[in-house]
Amino acid sequence: MKLKNKLIAILLGILFFTLVLEFFLGDIYFEKYFRYSKVRELSNINFIQGDILDMKLLKEYQKNNKAFVIVMERDKIININNFNYLTIENNEKEEVILLDAFLDNLYSIEKFNLEKDDKVKIKAIKVLNQYYIPIEIIKDDQKFKDYKFNYLKENVIDLKGVITKLSQSNEKSSQSDDFLEMLLEIDINKVQNRDYMDSNNEDEFRIITKNINEFKVIIFYSYETINDIFPTMKSFFYLKGLLIILMVFLVGKILDNEIIKPITTLSRITKNIGNLNFNEKIIYNKNDEIGNLYKTLFKMNDNLKEVIQLYKDELKNNRNSQVVLEERIKLFMHEIKTPLSAIIGFSDILLCEKNSEELGIINSEGKRLLTLANNLINKENKNEKIILIKSKFNINYEIETALKIYEKELKNIRIDFINQKDIWVRGDREKLKQVILNILGNSVEFAKQNIRINFDKKMDLIILSIENDGPQISDDTITKIWSKFYSTNGEGRGLGLFISSEILKAHKFGFSVENTKIGVKFNIYITKGE
């Protein structure tokens, strides 16, 4: 079965299973049984027995039902400590200001810092006959506003006086502010037991009001958070959670064995080939798209190994054969265009099915290699000028991509990436990416423990520095390091830094290499562009 069909079958199976689970269990349990059982629990008021209010049972009721309850006697809230509030002396009369909704909707650039004995002016709305919800509080030159209800004009009362008491709620409830906002919209004087939607039609809540002897009980229950639902639905969530865990584990194992591991191995092998390491064996026996990629890569690996070895042998024997050798490389590049196109095509298909970072690297690096091959094939002579396709891009992103490509080689090397922010430059993105890969690869090869990458700005220049703690370069060598076919490594090609210098010259960007206290530093001087 083809990989594409496997992915489609797996995803369709997961989708079908999830829809069945959500439709049948969700519809039956959430919409019917939960609401019925929750209303029964809320209606079971056990904290008033005769003419006695048991505060301990009231607290347990609120905690167990996750509801907000107000008990009133002769228009006075008995459990006023459920609220954050303050009292002011207004015309020799104490007024109680309920603050929870105001604090939740507070709009001010200054800290809300009222204290006892402060003189304040308050615009408020009267609720529950003798309590107030503020929409604006003024202290001296400080003005604190409720951004949500500041637009209200009707029924607004002006109060002023001295704060005689500030009190914080003893109950850690997230519903007190919603309760106060509800008072502005719903008449709770009548006995009722029904559901409401808020003014934005976003949150649903239940209001239960009862008169029990001398007490008036107001119960507010919000369906807003999932934690409100859990007490009566634990068995469902445990079952659903277990099924999802098992399903994710099973799908993860399948995707890991069938897709992730082969792609990860393919990515590692591709990086090794890019670093001219041809020793790793390529083994994949399945007859699917990844199998075709492995076979194509295996053929390209052998051919490239033979061509590189031929290149080294002929270069050692006769420097004058460079022109002929370059023509052979062009012919080879022409031959690998077909397998490269296959790699890019198959990886495009796989990317449509599953977005993988490793597969994305294979795809982008394959396209870059194909572009280089086309440029080399179309080049008529070795003195032809480099053609630049300039655009504005984030060079910081290309450095992060290069670090990802060298991730395995950097396993035991610490990377200090200073000033990691967006750095926008103008130039040929693909060619400058090649420069970064070449210089970073050189640093990876010689670094012992540490590589530093830094951006600096001076006048109209952006200076990119890549420094490693490897051995310093001798004075006679440092002047030749950008030369063609020159390498300090006996196994190196001596082309990476030469190609980089040609690309930088074409951009009219400066570049340099210098010995530092810790090792060697490469600098690129990028001219700021529009």
N, C-alpha and C positions, 0 to 999 in steps of 0.2 A: 504493500500500500504506500502510495506516494506521501511524502512529508506534508504537503499542502492538505491532502485529504485527511491525514491524521489530525492536524491542528483543527480543521473545520469540524470534524466529528467530536473532538474533545470539547471544543467551545460550545457547540450546539447542545451536547449532553449536559454541560454545566448550566447553560441558560435554561434548558427545559426543566431540569431538576429544581432550580431556584424559583422559576415561575410557579411550578406546581406547589412547592412548599409555601411560598408567600401567599398564593391565591387561596388555597384551601385552609391552611392553618391560620393565616393572618386574618382572613375575612371572618371565619367562624369565631375564633378566640378573641381577637381584639375588639371587633365591632359589637359582639353580642354578649358573650359570657363575661368579659372583663367589665364592661360598663354596668351590667346587671349586678355583679358581685360587689363592685366598688360602691355603688349607690347604697346597697344594703349595709355595707360596713360604715359608711359615713352617717347613715340615718340612725345607727345604733348609739345613741347618746347615753353614756353611763356615768358621766361626771356630775350630774345633778340628781340628787335623791331627795325628793320632797322639797324643802326650802333651803337645802344645804348644797353649796357648790364645793366639790372636792378638787382643789387645785392640783393635787398630785395626779389624780385620774385625768384631769384636763390635759396636763403636760404629756402623759402617756398616750392619750387619744391623738393629740397633734403629732407626736413622734411616730406612732404606729401607722397612722393614716396619711402622714405627710400632708396634712391639711392645716390651714390657718383659721383659728377660731377666736371670735370675740364674744364675750359674755357681758351683757349690759343689765344694770338694775337701776330703774328710774332714770334712764337716759345717761347713766354714768358707766364708763367702761371699767369693769372690775379688774380685768387682766391687762391694764394699760401698759405694763412692762413688756408686752409683746412688741411695742413700737419704740422707735427712737423719737423722742419728743422734747419740747421745751415749753416752759410756761413764762408768760410775760404779765406784768402788772399793768393793766390798761384801765385808766379811770377808776382806780381802786378796786378793780375786779381782775381776777386771774383767768387768763385765756390759755387753753392748751393747744399747741401747734404740733401736729403729727408730721414728722419729717421724712419718712421712708421713701415716699414717691419723689419728693423734692431732691433728696440726696442722690437717688438713682438717675434722675434726669438733669442733674446740676450742670449748668453751662457757665463757666467762669474761668478766667485765666489765673485767678487768685485762689489761694487755699481757703477752704471754708473753715474758719477758725473762731466761731462764736464762743463767748465765755460768759459766766454769770456776771450780772450787773452791767452788761453791755446794753446801751440804748439802741433800739432797732425800730425800723419801720417795715411793716409787712403788708403785702397784698395777698389775700387769701380767700378761699372759698369755704363756706361753712358746711359741715357735714355732721350727721348723727346728732343734730340739734344744738350741740354746744362745743364741737371740736372744729378745728380748721386745718385745711391743707394749703400750704403756702405755694405761691407761684413766683414770688419775688421777695427777697429779704435785703434790706439796706442797712449797713452798719457804717457810720461815718461816711467815707467816700468809697466804700466797697459796696458793690451791687452783685447779688447772687440771684440767678434766674433759673427757673425750670424751663428748659428749652422746649419740652414737649407740650406743656399747657400754658406757656406764656401768652399765647394768642387769645386765650379766653377773656372775654370782656364782661359777660353777664354774671351776675351774682358775686362779683368780686367785692370784697370788703377791705377797707384800709384800717390797719391796726398799728398802734405804736405804743411803746412802753419799755420797761426795763426787764431784762431776763432775770427771772427769780429761780429758775431750775433748768438744768440740762440733764437728760437721762438717756442712757443707751439701752437698747433692747437686751433682755436676758435670754431671748430665744433666737437661735441662729436660723432664721427662716428667710428664704428668698422670695416669699409670696406676700410679705407685708406691703411692699410698694405696689404690686399688682392689685391687692385688695383695695388700697386707697384710691387708685386710679379707677377701679370698678365703681366706687361710691359716686363718682362724678357722672356716671352714665346710667346706673340702675337704681330703681326705687326698691330699697330693701326693707321698707316699713311693712310691706305685706308678707304674709306667710307664703313660702314658696319652696320648691325643690325641683330645679330645672337647670339645663345647660345654657351657656351664653358664649358668644364669640366676642372678642374685643373689637374696638372700633376699626382696626386695620384688617379684620377677618383673618388674622394669623394664628392667634392662640385661643384655645377653647378652655372654659372653666365651668365648674359646677357651683351653684349658690343654693344653700339650704338655710332657711330662716325658720325658727320655731319659737313660740312663746311657751315657756314652762314655768308655771306659777308666776313668781315675781320677776323671773329672768327672761331676757330676750337673747337667743343664741343665733349667731351668724357664723356659718361655716363656709369657708372659701377653699375650693380644691382646684388646682390647675393641672391640666393634662400636658403641660409644656415639656417637662423633662422625662426621659426614659426611666429615671429612678423612681418616678411616681408610679410607674406601671409594674415594676419588678415584684413588689410584695405578693401579688396574686398570680404572677406569671413566671415564677422561677423555674417550674418544671419545663415549661415551653422553651425558655431561653437556654436552659441547660441542654435540652435535647437538640435544639437548633445549633447551639454553639459546638456541641460534639460532632454533629453531622458536618458542619462547615470545616472544622479542624481536620476531620478525616478526609473530606473531599479535597481541601487545599493540600494536605500532605500527599494524597494519591496523585493529584494533578502535578504537584511540584516534582514528585519522583519521576513521573512520566516525561515531563518537559525537560528535566535535568538529564535523564538518560538518553532521550531521543534527540534533543536539540542543543541544550546548553553545553554539555560536555564536548560534543563534537565541534561546536562552534568555537569554544574556548581553546581547544587543542589546535584548531585551524588558525585561530588568531595568533597563537604563540609561534606556530611553525612559520606563518607569513612574516612575523617580525624577525625571526631568526634568518630567514632567507634574505630579508631586507638588510640584515647585518652581515650577509655573506657567510652564514653558518648553515651548511648543507648536511650536517651529520645526523640529524634526527630522522628516524624512520617514520614513514607515513603509513598507518594501518587503519583502514576502515572498510569493512566488507559488505555493508548494506547497499542495496541497489536503489538509491533515492537521489534527490538533488545534492545533498551533502556528499554522498558517495561520488557523484560526478565531479564535484569540486575537489575532493581529495585526489581523484585520478588525474584531473587536469593540473593540479598543483604539483603532484608527484612528477609528472612529465616535465613541467616547467622547472622544477627543482633540479632534475638531472641535466636538462639542457643548459640551464644557467650555470650549473657547476662546471660543466664541460667547457662552456665558453669562457668563464672566468679563468679556469686553469689554462686554457689555450692563450688567453690574453696575457697571463703572467709569464708563460713560457716564451712567447714571441717577444714580449717586451724585454725580457732578460737577454734574449739572443740577439735582437736587432732593433734598436730604437727607430731605425729608419722605416720599419714596417708599420708605424702607427697609423698612417693613412689607410692602408689596406685593412688593418685591424678594426678601425672605426667603421669601415664599410661592412665588415662582417657583423659588427655589433648592430648596425642598422638593419641588416638582413635578419638578425636574430630578433630584434625588436619588432620587426614586421611579422615574424612567426608567432611571437607571444601575444600579439594583439587578439588573436582568436581565443586562446584560453583566458586572457584577461577579460575579454568581453563576456565570456561565459561566467566567470566569477562575478563580475558586476551584475549581470542579468539575474543569476540565481540569488545573489545577495539582495537585490532589489525585491524579488519575490518574497524572500524570507522576511525582509523588513516590513512588508505589507502585512504579514501574518503575526509577527512578534517583534516589537521594537527592542533590540538588544544593543548595548553599548559596544560589545566586542564585534558584533556583526556590522554595526555602523562604521567602526574603524576599518574593517576589511573592505567595506563598500567604498568609503572615501579614499583610502589609500590605493585601492585598485584603480579608481578613476584618475587619481593623481599620476599613477604609474603609466596608465594608458595615455594620458596627456603628454607626459615626458617622451613616451615612445613615438607618438605622432610628431612631436616637435623635432625629435632626432631624425626621423625618417624624412621629414619635409625639409630638413636643413641641407642646403646645396653645397656648402663648404664650411670649413671649420672657422673661418673668419667672419661669418655672417653675424650681424648684430642681433642681440637678444631683443625680441619683441615683447613689450610689456602691455598687459591689459589691466589698467589701473581702476581701482574702486576704493571706497572708504570702508574700512573694516576694523574690528576690534582685535588688535594683535595680542592682547592678553588671553583671548580665547584660544588662539593658535598655540600659545605656549602651554596652556593647560592640556590641549589635545596632544601635543608632543610629549608631555610628561606622562600622559595616559599610555601612549604608544610604548614608551620605555619603562612601563610600570614594573615588569619583571626584573629588568636590569637594575632598577633603582631600589630593589627590595632592601638592600643593606646600606643604602646611601640616604642620608638625611637631606631633604630639600628645604632650603630657606628661601621662600618666595616673598620678597618685600614689595610693598605697595601693590597688593593684588586688587586693583580696581580697573575699570574699563579705560583702555588706552586706544583711542581711535587714530588711525593713520591712513594715509592714502598711498597706494602702491599696488603692485601685482600680487594678489593674495597668495596664489599657489606657489609662485616663485619665492616669495619671502617666507612662506611656510617651509619650503625646501631648505632655505638658509638656516632657519631655526632648528630644524631636525639635524642638519649637518653639524652645526656648532654644538648643540646639546649632545648629540651622539659622540662627538669628540670628547666632551667633558665627562660623559658617562664612562667612556673607555679608560680614562686616566684617573678619575676621582678615586680617592681612598675611602672617605667617610662622608664628605659633605660637598654639596653644590649650592651656590647662592645665585639667585636670579633677582635683578633689581632694575627698576625704572627710575630715571632722574630727568628733571627738566631744567634746561639752561637756555635762556633767551628763546630762540626759535627752534631749538633742538630737543628731541626726546632721545635720551641715551639708554639703550638696553645693554645691560652687563650680565654675562654668564661666567661665573667664577667657580673653579674647582680646586680642591686641595691636593691635586696630583703633583708630580715632580715638575720643577721649573724647566723652562726651555733655555738651552744654551744660547749665547749671543749670536753665534754664527748661524744657528738653526732658525732663530726667531725671524730673521729677515727673509727666509726662504719658505716659510710655512704656508704662504698663499700661492706658491708656484705650482704649476701643473705637474702631475706625476711625482711630486715630492711628498714623502711620508716619513715620520719618525718611527713608525711601526713597520717592521720588516714585512708584515703580511698585508699592510694597507695598500690601497689603490692610489692614494695621493690625488684624488679628484674632488673630494667633498669640499674642502676649503677653497680650492681653485674655483669651482663652480659657484660657491657662495660669493667669492670676491667679484666674479664677473656680474652676477645678479645685482650686487650692491652698487657696483660701478654704473650699471645701466640705470639704476634709480637715482644716481648721483648722491648716494648715501655714503658717509665716511665709515671706516671700520679700522680696528686695531687689535693687537694682542700684546699683553704685557705680563711680566712676572710680578707677583704680589707676595705679601708676607706668608700667605697660606698656600699659594700655588700659582695658578695661571688664570688670567681674566681676559675674555673676549668682549670687545665693545662694538656696538653698532650705533652710529649717529644718524638718527632719522630726522629728516627735515619735515616740519609740520606742514600739512597740506590742507586745503579747504575741502 
